[in-house]
């Protein structure tokens, strides 16, 4: 089966972690699913108008088109659309004729998938990760943007949201289609069972973009300051995609440098090492869908303390962690104390076994491949 992937979020040299979970899903597919990612992005110091490169991924080929950045946004949109047409011709000439299109995140690349569906009859499926459907973003998903997104989603042959909660959010916005929930995955060979931090203070781990409107990291720091006044037997280790000068300033100003450690960006292997030595994972988000970091925590046998937002309650129960309400800093303080005092009482092996049965690469990859077969057979 030949599958052409369009990623509204995809890693670039300037932002190598953007949409990396989409790429991991593609690489999870069985070998008989031949995958090509097609993407267009701005090039640097280009003399020609565009350049096409084939980049080899783990189980895919990435056809990357670099363009000379147009002078204004309208011209850029037209040039991007033209380049996707060029890319499609390139894929058909040099690689394969697609059996279907797999769209990852509805907008903006859904406009290309919908166009190809109308022009050439290509069926497309949609994997959705986007929090724009969540109630907290109801003022964002309005007007023409909402019309475009709902139209794209309703023309898909199948929608594969990463949580049941996300399906319900999409339905409330007028998306009425065939759904199949397929969770995010974890590389259970890379993320292994750890034993926590063996010497000295216990390690709590937080991994995110640190974008505060979603992740509420400010709330975590305020609670850590309160917790530090009660005890000094812990450290919060923070892995983050973007620089965080305001948070580092808070830590310094409030004398928390002995218990809050910023690590910046880390590779997947380094993240796995951090989980292996963590006693607990902490997330205090205002909104989410199904965070990959929770799935990776489970693959590492690490219990989580997290807010009950999005699809998180679908996978977190008392055997695997602690659920609290978003924004409730008193509950976060109590949860951190509980996690520090009782992390050893969680059955780490059982947590990992749940991940092996639910989120392992072969399981998620086969679920997607089986969904492809139903779509191609129908077409």
N, C-alpha and C positions, 0 to 999 in steps of 0.2 A: 504494500500500500504506500502510495506517495503522498506525503502531507506537506503542504506549504504553510509555514507558520508566520503570522503577523503579530508582532508584539507592540502594543501601545507603550509599554514600558520595557526598555531593553538596555543592557549595560553598554556604556560608551567609555572611551578613554578618560573623559572628564568625570564620569560617575559610574565606576565599575560595578557597584552593587545594585544599581537601579534595575528592578525586574529580574534579578538573578534567580529568584524562585521560579519564574516562568521557564527559564533555560533549564533548570533542574528537572522540571516536569517533562520537558521535551527529551532530555537525556535518559529519563526513566522508561521511555517507550521500548517495547520489544524490538529486536533487530529487524523483523520483517516490516516495521513501520519506518520507511525511509523519510527522514526529516530534513527540510531545508528551512532556515530562518532567512527571511528577506527584510532588510531594514535600510533606511535612508537617514543620513545625518550630515551635519555640516562638517566639511573638511577644513584644514588649515593650510594656508600658503599654497593654494591650488592655482595652477596656471590654466588647466583645462576646466571645462564646465562641470564635469563629473568624472569619477573614477570608480570602477567596480573591482572589488577584491573578494576572493573566496577564502574564508577562514575555516579551518577544521576544528570542530568542537569534539566533545567526548563521543557523542553518538549522532552528530548532526553536521551539516555544512551550513555555514553562515555566509550568505551573499550580502555583503556590506557595500552600499553605494554611498560614496562621499560626494557632496556637491559643494560648489562655490557658493557661499551664503548670499542669497539675493538681498537687495538693498532695502526692501520693505516687507512687511508681514504678508500682504496679499500676494505678492510675487512669490514669496517663499512657499505658501500653501499650494499655489499652482505648480511650482517647480517640484515640490515633494510628490504631488499626485502624478505628474509626468514621469518622475523617476521610478515610481512603483510600477508604472506600465512598462518602462524600460527593463526593470528588474524581472517582471513576469516573463517578458520575452526572452531574457537571458536564461532564466531557469528552464523554460521549455526547450530552448535550443541546446543547452549544455548539460543539463542535469536530468530532468524528467518532466513529464506532463502531470500536473497535480490531479489526484483523485478527489481531494477536498482541501479546504482551507481551515486551519485552526487559528482562530482569533483569540488572543490573550489580552483581556481587558477591552471593554467595549469601544472606548473613544480615546484618541481620534482615528485609529487604524481601522475601526469598524466601517468607516466611510469607504475605504478601499475594498474591504470584503464585500460590502453591499453592492458596490459598483460592479465588481467582478461577477457577483451572483446574477445581476441583471444583464450584463453584457455577454457573459460566457456560460452562464448556468452553473457555475461552481457552487456546490453546497458548502456551507461553513458551519462549524461548531464554535461555541464561545465558552472559554473558561473565564470566570469573573472573580476578581480579588478586590474590587474597588470599594472603598468605604463611602463613596459619594451617595450611595443608596440609603445609608444609615439615617435615622431620624435627626441626628445632630447636624446633618448637612442638608436639611430640607430647604434651606434658603439658597443653596448653591445649585441644586438640581431643579431648575425652573426654566420656563421659557423655551427658546429655540434649542438650547442644549438638551433639555429633557426630551423634547420631541425627537431630536436626532438619535439620542441614546436609546430610547424606547423603540424606535423604528428599527434600528440596527439589531437590537436584542430580539425583537419579535420576528425578524426574518431569518434568524439562525435555525438550523435544523434541530439543534439540541443545545441547551445551556447547562454548563457544568460549574455551578457556584461552589466555593470552597467550604460553605456551611449551609445548613438548612435555614438558619436565621437570615443569611444573605438572600436566599431564594425568596423568603417571605417579604423582605424589604423590597426586592425587585418587583414582586407581584403588587405590592401596595402602590408602586409608581406606574402601574399599568402594563407591566411585562407579563404577557399571558402566552406561555410557550411550554414545551416539554423540558423538564428539568431532571438532572441526575446529579446529586451532590457527590463530589469527589474531593476529599480532603487534600490539604498540602502534605508534602512528603518529607521524610527525613532519611538521610543516608545512614542507615543503621550499622554499616561497616565502619564509617568514619566516627559517628557519635556512639561511643561505647559506654558500658557501665563503669562509672567512676566510684570512688570511695570517699569523696568529699575531701576537705582539707584536713590533713592528718596531724599537723602540728600547729599549736598556737590558736589564733582566733578563727572563728568560723567564717566562711566565705559566702556571702550572698552575691548573686550575679544579676546584672541588668544589661540587656542588649536592646538597642533601638536607634532610631534616627535622632532622638532627643528633641524632635519637633514638639514643642510643648502643648500645642492645641490638641494634639492627639495623644501623646505619650504622658503628659502631665509629670514630667521629671521634676519640675519645681516642687510638686506635692511630695514626691519621694524625698527630696532633700530636706524639706521642712520636717518631715517625720523622722528622718535620720538624725537631725539635730535634737529632737526630743528623745529619741532612743538613746543617743550618746550620753544624755544626762542621766539615764537609768543604768547603763551598762557599757563596758568597753571591751567586750569579748567577741567583737565582730568587725568585719570589713565589707564594704560594698564595692564590688568591682564593676566598672562600667565600660562596656564596649560600645562604641558609637560611630556612626557613619560620617558625621559632620563635626566641625569644630564647635566647641562649647565654651567660649570665653566667659559668658555671663554665669554659667553654672560653676565653672572653676573659680570665678571671683567670689561666688557665694560660699563655696567650700572654704576658701582661704579666709574670708571675712569672719566666718562663724567657727573657725578653728576646728574644721573637720578633716584636715589633711591626713590625720592619722587613721581615719576610718573610711574615707572615700577615695578610690583610686581610679583615675581615668586612663584608659588604654588606647583610645582612638580606634581606627579601623584595624581589623584583624582578618587574616585568611580563614577559610572554612576549617582548615586543620587547627589553627590557633583557637578558633571559637570552640571546637570540639575539646581541646585541652582545657579551656576555661570551664566548660561544663563538667569535665571529669573531676575537677578539683573543687566544684561548688557544692555547698550543703543545701542551697535552695536558690530558686530563681524568683525574681520579683518584677511584676509588671503592674503599673497603676494607670492604665490607659483610659481615656475618656470614651474612645470608640475604637473598635477593631472588627475584623471579620474572623479569621482563624490564624493567629500568628504562627509563623514558622518557628519562632524561637520557643514556643511552648512545646511544639511537636519535637523539636531537637532536645529540649530538656527531658521529655519523657524517654526519648531514645537513649539518654544518658542516665536514666534512673533517678532524675532529680525532681523532687517535689516543687510545686509552684505556688506562689501567692499572687493572685491576679484579680482584677476586677471582672465582674460578671457582665461583660458587654459583648455584642456581636454573637458569634457562634461558640464562644469560649466554654459556656456551660454544657455544650454538647460533648466535650471531651474531658473536662475537669470535674472530678468528684472527690469526696473526702479521702479516698484511698490514694489519690494522686496530688492533692493540694488543697488550697484554701481559697474560697471565693468570697469577695467582698464587693460592696457597691462602689461605683465610680465616684471619686471626689470625697470619699469618707476617710479622712486622715486619721481619725480615732481608730477605725477598723483596721487601717493599714498598720498603725503602731501596734495594735494588739496582735495582728497577724504576723508581724515581724518577730515579736517576742515569742509567739507560739512556734514559728518556724525555727528560730534559733534554739529553743528549749527542747523541741521534739522532732527535729529533722531526722534523727537516727531511728525513730519509730516508724517511719514510712518504709514500706517494703520496696526497696529500689529494684529488685529483680522483677517483681510483679509490674511495676511501672514500665520497665523496659519491655517486658513481654507484651504488654498492651500496645506499645509502639510498634513492635515487630509484627503484630497481627493487623494493625490498623493503618500505619503510615509508611511501611517499608517500601523502598523503591520498586521492587518487582510487583507488589500488590497494586500500588497506585498506577504504575505504567500499564499493567494489564487491564485495569478498569477503564483507562482512557482508550486503549486499543480496542477493547470490546465495544465501547461507545462508537468509535469510528466505524466499525463493521456494520452496526445497525444503520448508521446514516448512509454509508455507501451502498448497502444492500437496498435500502429504501429508494435511493436516487436512481 
